[in-house]
């Protein structure tokens, strides 16, 4: 078919049906990096033609195709008898559509947003794992049905053992088949007594067997009991005995007769099904379903006994890095090793479960005080931080733990798990390898963040963000030589918001990537527009965050933006903080060198407030240092701030770097800086950050200082 990718055919690839060919290519590239083989199509009809002679392990389906909707596509493949699991993809944040698709059988429903490609591999992996588990369940159920068929056939050919027990004489008769079930030669022993039979029954089941027989004889009820016996052929097996009482002419019980059937295979199959339903296939720990059951029972017990109950949510730190560097097989081995260590930290009465991925949950019962919970949490942090040896390689790992306590932090399983999860994410934000108890303030903050995040996504789509520009000025002449582009958010309900209200949130939820690209593109486009209007060229400075610096091929994104907007690289400056640069110094050095080779200026923002060592200045192609406003504010009254400012200026000049002071608000500050050879300045003395229209007037008429 014409639109599907014609790569080398691999059995059961992923089939991507996406109307946007470029976006389909990005999806395919992302999934290829995770080891998946992909096929791509842009419309439903092409996909049907390919599926006529091929199969796929999973369909990733765009709901809005050029020739049909996602619903129509699913209806048609079912009409054709094609049973392939699918994940629905849409650009619409429509809860009703999501519910409808899940009801129609979708494995998952994923929205095309800024974090789509980051979430896609996990969604695909989860869908494939669910299908694998379903196939295992179906296989186990088929084994169970096959076992029952064999048992029915055995009954038809009299393979089921039969027996009679004469209650008056005590004599017991066994059929030949019953001897075989017990693994004994037919007819041996010749005399069977009830006492001898008792010796073959597992002692743990013997009391129940005697009670069932006694109730049948004395009360006339039917005998129906499962118990374990020692078979000469198969060791210990499970059998089911059913029998009924017969009475003599006087109405006295005289005979108990019935059948005995080997049900070991059926019990084993039922056990395997329960294992698949309730336990994690990798670690053998209880899964999410069984966890909720256990937690519900634990809450009921804690309520009765007036005890505390603790829920510990545990997440491995940077597990994704281990998976990417060593492979998923090594990652799975690490998850199993962590599970074993965690079990050592808990009592037999506690519960340890795996939610999936690298998340575990522990339920601590019979807790009398908070110190006991703290002790367990510290023990877990200690054992997880000890080195692991996976395939001959030493791996160091840490974890973050969130703790919710019944009844203070919630009185039901859902609330306790949610609050423990919130606490765990707060622990991750506290530099990891720590534990954190839940607090009401944390919950309120999380709700506020969630509302703000939703508003941010809508705001980006609706154009609520805009840029303001603050001039950078030569203090000697008052001439504007550059400006810094700063983002603002015109929130429909909260009014004008400065970056400190939303940038950290954007960093956490991944929106900083599209937001940062928008800022860069808008600033470059505006600067080029001023040049096209005939104004003398000036440099525009744009801030880069840590997330942006770690973005895949950021140098290509910047280069493409300059090409798109037509701005010469010499009129762009990228500002980075010391801490951002040093987070991954070696990789960042390579990236900054690429920027420098393009002709882009690089500035260190907030210089002197971050990294303690200055050695990085000689290792990075920096062109400008910015003196932080915290030093400028009291530069004329505080000798320490004045000394720091002089040192920064001297460092810059000695390394042939430019230096600019931000936060200049008074003439005294301007004069001090000029006297000490810092002539580049930025601050309210010259101008507040202003919209593009007002900055145009500053370029036209100059500053009035």
N, C-alpha and C positions, 0 to 999 in steps of 0.2 A: 504494500500500500504506500502511497506517495508521501504521506506526512509523517509516518512512523520512522524513527531512527533505524538505520540498517546496519547496526554494529554486529559483531560476532554473536551468534545465538547462544545463550546460556539457558539451561533448563529453568523454567519458572522464574522469570525476572519480575521486577516491579513494573507495572504498566502505569505511566503518568499520562493522564488525559487533561491537558491544560491549554486553554484557548490562546494564551500569550506564549509564543514559542520561546521568547527570550527568558521568561520566568521559568518555563519548563526546563530549559537548559541549566538554570541555576539550581533548581530542585534536583535534577539528575546529577549534577556535579557534587552537590552536598551529600547525596545518598551514595554515590560512587566512593566518596572518601570514607564512608562507613562500611565499605565492603559489599554494597548491594549492586546488582546488575539491573539496569533500567532500560525500558523502552518508552518512547515519547510519542504522543499524538496530539493533534490540535482540535479534533472534532470527534463526535460520537460515531459517525459512519465509518471513518477510518479504523477506529478501534474495533468495531464489529467485524470488519473484514479481516483484521489481524487475528482476532480471537477465534475466527472460524477454523484456523489451522494451528493455533498456538495456545498456550496457557500461561497464566501469570499467578504468582503467589499472592499478590495484593494489587488492587487498583487504587491509585490516588486520583480522585475524580474532581475536576473543577465543576461546580454546580452550574455555572453559566457558560455553556458551550455555544458556539456559533450556530449549530444546527439542532440543538435540543437542550432541555434542562437536565440536571443531574437526576431528577426523579424519573424522567422519561427514559433515560439511559438504563437505570437500574431495573425499571419495569420490563424493558425490552430484553435485557440479558437473561432475566428470569424466565421470560416467555420462551427464549431459546434454550433454556435448560442449563445455562452457564452458572455455576455456583462458585464464585470467587469473592472473597472478602474485599470490602472497599472502605476507604477513608474519604470523607467528603471535604472538599476545600472550597471556601467562598470568601469573597471580600466583604460580605455583608455580616455585620454583628447582629444577627437576627436570632433571638432566643427561640422563637416559634419554629423557624426553619431548622435549628439545631435539634429540637425535640422531634420534629417530623422525620428528619434523616436518621436519628438514632432508632426511632420506632421502625423505620423501614429496613433496619438491619445494618446500618453503618457501624464499623468498628470504632470510629471516632469522628469528630467534627472539628476542623481546625480553620481558624480565621487568618486570612492574609494580612498580617500586620508587620510591624518592624522586627518582631522577634520570630517571625514565621520560620525562616530557614534554620534558626537555632533550635526551635522546638520540633521540627519535622523529623529528624532521626529518631528521637525518643518516641514520638507517636507511631512511627513505622515499626520500630522494634517492639513496642507494646502490642500492636495489632498482630504482628507475626507470632509473638509469644502466645497471645490468646488463642490464635488458630491452632498452634501446636498443642496447647493444653486441651482444646476442644477435641482434636483428633485423638489424643491420648485417652480422653474420657470415652469417646465413641469406641475406641479399641477395647478399653476395659469392659465397657458395657456389652460389647459383642462377645468378649471372652466369657462374661457371666451368662449370657444367653446360650452360648455354645455348651457351657458346663451343664446348664439346666436341661438342655436337649439330650445330652449324654446320660444324665441321670434318669430322664424319662424313658430313654431306650433301655437302660439297665433294668428299670422296673418291668418293662414289657417282657423282657427275657428272664424274669425272675432273679435278676442280679441283686435286688434289694434283699437284705437278710431279714428273715422272719424268726420269731421266737415265741415260746409259750412258757408260762411259769405257773405250775400247779401249786396253789397256795396251801392246800391241805398237806401234801407230801413234801413240798419244797423242791420237787424235781423241776429242772429247767431243760427245755428242748431248744436246740439251735438248728437252723437250716444250714446246708453246706455253704451257702453264700455268706452267711454271717461269720463262719469260721474264716473264710477268705478275707473278709473286711478286717478282722482282728489279726490277720497275718498268721493264722494257725493252721496246721495240717487238718484237713477235714476229719472230724470224729475224735480229735484229741484236744483236750482231755475227754475221756468217755463220759465222765460225770461232771456236770457243771452245777456249781452251787452259787448262791447269791453272795456268800462271803468271798469266794474266789473271784467273782466278777468285780467286787469292790476293790480288789487289789490292782485291777487294771485301770481303774478310773483315777484321774489326776486328783490328788488329795484336796486341792482347792475347789474342786467341783463335787466332791463326794457328799458333802452335807446337803447340797441342793438336790442331788440325785435321790438320796434317801428320803428327803422330805417330799419330793414329787411322787415317788412310789408309794409312800405312806398315805398321802392325800388321795391318790387314786384308789387304793385298797379300802381305806376307811370311809372316804367321803363319796366314792363312786364317780369322781371326776376323771376326765380323760387324761392320760399321761402324754405329755409333750415337752421334751426337754433336750437342750443341746449340752453336750459335755465332752471333755477330752479324755481319750483313752490311749494306752500304749499299745501300738500295733507292732507285731513282730516284723512286718515288712517295711513299714513307712515311719517308724518311730511314733511320735505323738500325733494323733489325728483328731479331728473334731467330728462327732457323729450326732445324729438326731434320732431319738427314740420316741415313737408314738405307740400308744396302746390303749386298750379298753378293758374294763372289768366284765366278766361273765358271772352269772349267779346260778346257784343250784335251785332245786325245787323249793327249798326252804327259804330262799331269798338271801342266802349267805354268799359272800364273794368266794368263788372257788378257782377262778382262772384269770390271770392277767396276760393278754396276748397282744402282739403288735409287730412292728417292723423297726429295723435300725438301718440308717442310711449314712454313708460317709459324705459329709458336707464340707470337707476341708477346702476343696476348690472354690466352692461358692463363697465361703467365709473370706478366703484370701482375695477373691475378686472384689467383694464388697469393701474389704479393707483398703484395697488399692484405689477404689473410687473415692472413698472417704479421704484418703491421703491426697489425691489430686484436688479434691474440693477444698480441703481445709489447711493444706500445708504447702509451703514454698518448695518448688521442685529443686532448687539449687541448694539451699541450706538445710532443708528438712524442718525448718521452724514453722510455727503457726503463721498463716497468711492473714491478710486483712479481714477476711470473713470470720475466721476463727478468733482473731483478736477481738473483734467487736463482741462476740459471744462471751469470751472470757472476761472482758472488761465489764460487760453488763452484770455478770454473776458476781464479780469482785466488788462492784459498787453496791449490790444488794447485801453482800456479806458485811462490807464496811458500815453500811447504814444500820444493820442489825446490831453489830458489835460496837458501834460508836467509835470506830477507828478511822485514822487517816488512810488514804490510798494515793499513791503517786504514779503518775504517767510520765515516763521519760522518753522523749523523742530524740533520737540520735541520728546524725548525718555525718558521713565521712567527709573530711575537708579535702578538697582538690582531687576527689576520686576520678573525675573526668580526665585529669592530666595523666593519671596512671593508666587508664584505659587507652588513651591516645598514644602514649609512648611505648607501652608494653603489650598492648592488644587485649581484646575482650576475654580471652582464655585466662590470662594472668589476672585480669580484673575479677573474674569469677572465683578464682582460687583465693584471692584476697578476701572477697566477701564471705567465703566459707570459713576462712581462718579467723576473721573478725567475729563471726557468729560463735565459734568455739570459745574464744576468749571471753565474750560477753556472758556466756552461760556460766562460766566459772565465777563471775562476779555476783550472780543471783542465787537465791535459795530455790529449792525444789518447788516451793509453794508459789513462787513468782512466775510470771509469764514473760518470755522473750519472743517477739514476732518480727518478721521482715515484711515491710510494706511494699517493697519493690525497689529497684535501683540500689542505692547505698543507704537507704533509710531503714532503721530498726526502731522498735518500740518495746520498752520494758514496763511491766505493771508490777509495782511493789505493793503487796498487801500486808495487813497487820502492822501498819506503821503507827508508832505512838508519838513521834516527834520529828521535827524537821532535820535534826542532826543525823538521824539514820538515813534519810534520803541523801543528804550531802555526802555522807561517807561512801555510799554506793556510787554516786556520780563521780567522786574523786577517784575511786578505784577503777571505774570504767575508763576515765581519761588516762590513767596511768598505764593500764594494760594495752590500750589501743596505741599509745604512743611508743611502746616498745617495738623494736624492728621486727618486720616479717621477712621470711626468706621464701621467695616465690621463684621457682625454676632456677635456683642458684643465685638469684639476685636479692640483695638486701633492700627492702622497701620500708621507708618511714612514712607513717600515716598518723593523723590526729583526727579528732572528731569534735563536733559541737553538740551540746545537749540542751534541750529545752524541757522544763519541768512544770507540770500542772498538778495541783494537789486537790483531792476531793476532801471535803465539800467546798472549800474556799473558792476554788477556781472553776467550779462547775459541778453539776449534780447528775450529768448524763454523759455517756461515752462520747457522743459527738462533740460536745462542748469541751470536755477535757482534752481530747485529741487536738482539736483546733487550737486551744490555748497553749498546749505543749508545743505545737508547731510554730506558733507565733514566738514563743520564748526561744525556740531553737534558732530561728532566723535572727533574733536579737543577739544571741550568742555568737552567731557567725559574723555579725556586724561588729562585735567586740574583739576582733582580731583572731577569732577561732580558738580551738583547743580549750574551751571554757564551758561551764554550764551556767544556765540562767533560769531563774524562777519566773513564772508568769506574773504580771501585774495588771490591774485594771487600766492603768495609764497606757500600758503597752497595747492593750486591746483597742482602746480609743484611738491611739496613734495609728494603728494598723488600718482601722476603718477610714480614718482621714486620708491615709496614704492611698488606699484603694479608690476612694472617691476622686482624689486628685489625679491619680493615674488615668482613670476613665476620662476625666475632663481633659487631660493632656492629649490623649489619643484623638479625641474629638477636636480639640483646639488646633492640632497640627493639620487636620483635614479641613478645618473651617477658616484657616488663615488668621487665627487669633494672635499668633506670635508676630513680632516685628522687631526691627533693629533700631537702636539709637547709636549715635556716633559722638565720641568725646575727642576733641582736637588734641593733638600733641604739638607742642609749641616750642620754638626757639626762644628762650627767656631773654636773650639779648635784643632780638629784633621784633618779637611778638608775631613772627611769621609762622603759619601752620605748615608743618612738614609731614604730618601724618595724622592718623586718627585710630582709635580703638573701637571696633564694632562690638556692641553689647546687646544682648537679647532681652526683650521684655515680653510679658504675656498680658494681653488685655482680656482677663477672665470675665466671662459674662455675669458671674455672681459675686466674685471676690474683688473685682476691680483690677487695677494695675498691680502686677506682681513682678518683683525683682528676681534675678536668678537664684538668690539664696533660698527662695521659697520652693523651687522646683527642680533645680539642676541635679541635686543629690538623688532625688526620686527618679529622674530620667536615667541617671547612672545605674541605678539598681534594677530598673525594669527593661533596659536595653533601648529605650526611646532616644537616648543620647546620640545614637548613631544617625538615625534620619534627621534628628533635630540639629546635630552638628553639621551634617552635610548641607542642610537648608541654610544655616547661618553662613557657612563658607561660600556657598553659591550666591546668596543674596548680597553679601558684602562685596564679593568680587564684581558682580554684575553692577552694583551701584557705583563702585569706584571707577569702573570702565565708563559708565554713563557720564560721570563728572568729567572725565578726560575728553569724552566725545563732545561735551558741551563747551570745550575750550579752556577749562580751568587747568592750571599747572598741575602736573601729576604729583600726587602725594601717596604715601604708603598707608595701607589699611592693615591693622593688626587684628587677628582672630585667635581666640583662645581654643586650645585643644585639651580635652579631658583624658584621663587614664584609659577609659574605655575606647575612645577614638584612637588613641595611640596604639592600642592593641588590636585595632580593626584590621581585618585581612586586606592586604594590598592598599593601605591608606595612601601610599605614594601615588598609586594609579588613580585613586579617587581625586586627589588634589590636582594631579596633572590633567585629568579629564575636565575638572571644573574650570581650570584656567583656559583650557582649549575652548570649552563651551562659551565662556563669558568673554574671551578675547583679551583678558587682562594679562599684561606682561608680568612674569614672576617677580621682577625686582620691586613691584609695587604691592607685594603681599608679604606680611610678616606673621609667622605662627608663634603664639605665646604658649609656653609650657611652664609648669611649676617644677621646682627642684624634686619634690617627692614623686611626681609623675615620671620624670626622666629616669630616676634611679630605681623605679620599680622593677624594670627589666633592662638594666643598663646596657648589656651587650647587644641585645636585639635593637634597642632604641638608638644606639650609636650608629648602626647600619642604616636605619630609617632616616635619621636626621642628616646623615651624609648625603642621602639621595635628594632630600629637600634642598640642601646646600648646593648640590650639583645642578639643580634646576634653576638656581638663582634666587631662591626664596630666603628671606631673612628669618633668623630664629632668635627669639628673646626668652630670657628666664624671668618669669613673672614672680612677684613676691620674694625677690632675692633676699637671702639672709634669714628667712623664717623657717626654712625646711631642712634640707640635708646638712649635716654637720661638717662634712669634709668638702673642701674646695677643689680636690684633685680632679673632679669630674669636668671642671671647666676646660682643662687642657685636652680632654678626651672627646669632647663634643664640639661640633662646628657652630658654636654660639656666636652671634653677632652683637647682641645687646643685653644688658642687665637692667632690670627695673627695680629701683629702690622701693620697698614696700611702704605703703602709706602709714603703717604703724610706727616707722622710724621718722617719717617726715612730720607727723602731727606735732611732736614736741621738740623738733630739731633746734629751735631757737631758745628753748628753756631747759631742756634736759641734756646735760653734758654727755651722758651715755649714748643717747640717740644721735647726738651730733657726731660723736666719735665713730659710731657704727657707720653713719652715712659717709664720713670722710674715708673710712677704710674701704667701703664698697666702691666709691669713686676711684680710689687709688688702685684697687684690684682691677677694675675695668680698664683703666688707662694703661696699666702695666701689661695687660694681656691684649692691648690694641682692640678693646671692645668699646662700643658706644654705651652710654649709661643714661637712663632717663628716670626721673623721680615722679612718682604718682601721688595723688592726694595733696597737691600744692594748693593751699587755700588763702595764704596771706602774702603780702609783699615782702614781709620779713623772711619768710621761708624761701621765696624766690631769690632774694638778695643773698641769703646764706649759700644756697646751692650754686648760684652764679659765681660767687666769690671763690667757691671750692671747685670750680671747673666742671660743674654739672649744668649744662645749658639746656638740655632737653627736658621738658616738664609737661605735666598733665595734671589737671585738677580744676576745682571749682573757681579758682582765681581767674582762670581763662574762660571756662565755659562748663556748664553741666552737660552730661550726655543729652543730645537733642536728636529729634527725628531727621530723616534725610532732607526734608524740605527746609528746615531751619539751618541745617549744616550747609546747604547750598548758599544761603545768605552769608554765612561766615566765610565761605570761600570767595564770595563775590565782594564783600565789603570789608573783610578782615576783622580782627578782634579789637575790642575796646577795653584795654586793661588800665 
